[in-house]
């Protein structure tokens, strides 16, 4: 059984920062690519960043330069962080961690990020 657990969301003022974390537990023990997605009000779920198994990152244009994703091997083979700086109200939404392993598509429950103006 594979589970993804996100944490670290909350309420912050515009210009502030939050750090999200996603930990994968279960039967997957080797490093896998992980992604962060978000669903903001009125829009479809969108990719924020993809983190390769070697830590290489690929960001969406709307977060490049403000968000930094990284793997945290001290907390598990498949644990990733998302440092979000210069947050804006339009970043408000539910942030999800995603892992695709073979034909299986795993999602966390999401963590809410709310940015007040």
C-alpha positions as CSV (number, residue, x, y, z in Angstrom):
1,X,0.0,0.0,0.0
2,X,1.5,3.3,-1.1
3,X,0.5,6.5,0.6
4,X,1.5,10.1,0.0
5,X,1.1,12.5,2.9
6,X,1.4,16.2,2.5
7,X,1.9,18.7,5.2
8,X,2.9,22.4,5.8
9,X,0.0,24.3,4.3
10,X,-1.6,27.2,6.0
11,X,-2.5,30.9,5.9
12,X,0.0,33.5,5.0
13,X,0.0,37.1,3.9
14,X,0.9,38.2,0.4
15,X,4.7,38.2,0.1
16,X,5.1,35.6,2.7
17,X,6.5,32.0,2.6
18,X,5.4,28.5,3.3
19,X,7.1,25.2,3.1
20,X,5.3,22.0,2.0
21,X,6.4,18.5,2.5
22,X,5.4,15.2,1.0
23,X,6.4,11.8,2.3
24,X,5.8,8.6,0.5
25,X,5.3,5.4,2.5
26,X,4.7,1.9,1.6
27,X,6.1,-0.6,-0.9
28,X,8.1,1.8,-3.1
29,X,11.6,1.9,-1.7
30,X,13.7,3.2,-4.6
31,X,13.8,6.9,-5.6
32,X,11.0,7.9,-7.9
33,X,10.0,11.1,-9.7
34,X,7.5,13.1,-7.7
35,X,5.4,16.1,-8.7
36,X,3.5,18.9,-7.0
37,X,0.2,20.0,-8.4
38,X,-2.3,22.6,-7.3
39,X,-5.9,23.2,-7.8
40,X,-6.8,26.9,-7.5
41,X,-10.4,28.1,-7.4
42,X,-12.0,28.0,-10.8
43,X,-9.2,26.2,-12.6
44,X,-8.2,22.7,-13.4
45,X,-5.5,21.0,-11.4
46,X,-2.2,22.2,-12.8
47,X,1.4,21.0,-12.5
48,X,3.6,23.2,-10.3
49,X,6.9,21.3,-10.4
50,X,8.3,17.9,-11.3
51,X,11.2,16.5,-9.3
52,X,13.2,13.7,-10.9
53,X,14.7,10.8,-8.9
54,X,18.1,12.6,-9.0
55,X,16.6,15.8,-7.8
56,X,16.5,17.7,-11.1
57,X,13.5,20.0,-11.2
58,X,11.2,21.3,-13.9
59,X,9.0,24.2,-12.8
60,X,5.8,25.7,-14.3
61,X,6.4,29.3,-15.5
62,X,4.1,30.8,-13.0
63,X,6.2,29.7,-10.0
64,X,9.7,29.7,-11.5
65,X,11.9,32.0,-9.4
66,X,9.5,31.9,-6.4
67,X,9.2,28.2,-5.5
68,X,12.0,25.8,-4.8
69,X,11.5,22.0,-4.8
70,X,14.0,19.5,-3.3
71,X,14.3,16.0,-2.2
72,X,15.0,15.4,1.5
73,X,16.7,12.1,1.8
74,X,17.2,12.5,5.5
75,X,13.4,12.0,5.9
76,X,13.0,9.1,3.5
77,X,13.8,7.9,0.0
78,X,10.8,9.6,-1.4
79,X,10.3,12.8,0.6
80,X,10.1,16.1,-1.2
81,X,9.8,19.7,0.0
82,X,8.4,22.7,-1.7
83,X,9.6,26.0,-0.4
84,X,7.2,28.7,-1.6
85,X,8.4,32.3,-1.4
86,X,6.8,35.6,-2.5
87,X,3.4,34.0,-2.3
88,X,0.5,35.9,-3.9
89,X,-3.3,35.6,-3.5
90,X,-3.5,33.8,-6.8
91,X,-1.4,31.0,-5.3
92,X,-4.3,30.1,-3.0
93,X,-5.4,26.6,-3.5
94,X,-5.1,22.9,-2.6
95,X,-1.6,21.5,-3.2
96,X,-1.2,17.8,-4.0
97,X,1.8,15.5,-4.2
98,X,1.8,12.9,-7.0
99,X,3.8,9.8,-7.8
100,X,3.4,7.7,-11.0
101,X,4.8,4.2,-10.7
102,X,4.2,2.0,-13.7
103,X,0.5,2.1,-14.4
104,X,-0.4,3.4,-10.9
105,X,-1.1,7.0,-10.2
106,X,-0.9,8.0,-6.5
107,X,-2.1,11.2,-5.0
108,X,-1.9,12.6,-1.5
109,X,-5.0,14.1,0.2
110,X,-3.8,17.7,-0.5
111,X,-2.8,20.5,1.8
112,X,-4.5,23.9,1.7
113,X,-2.5,27.1,1.0
114,X,-4.3,30.4,1.5
115,X,-2.6,33.7,0.8
116,X,-4.4,36.8,2.0
117,X,-4.0,40.2,0.3
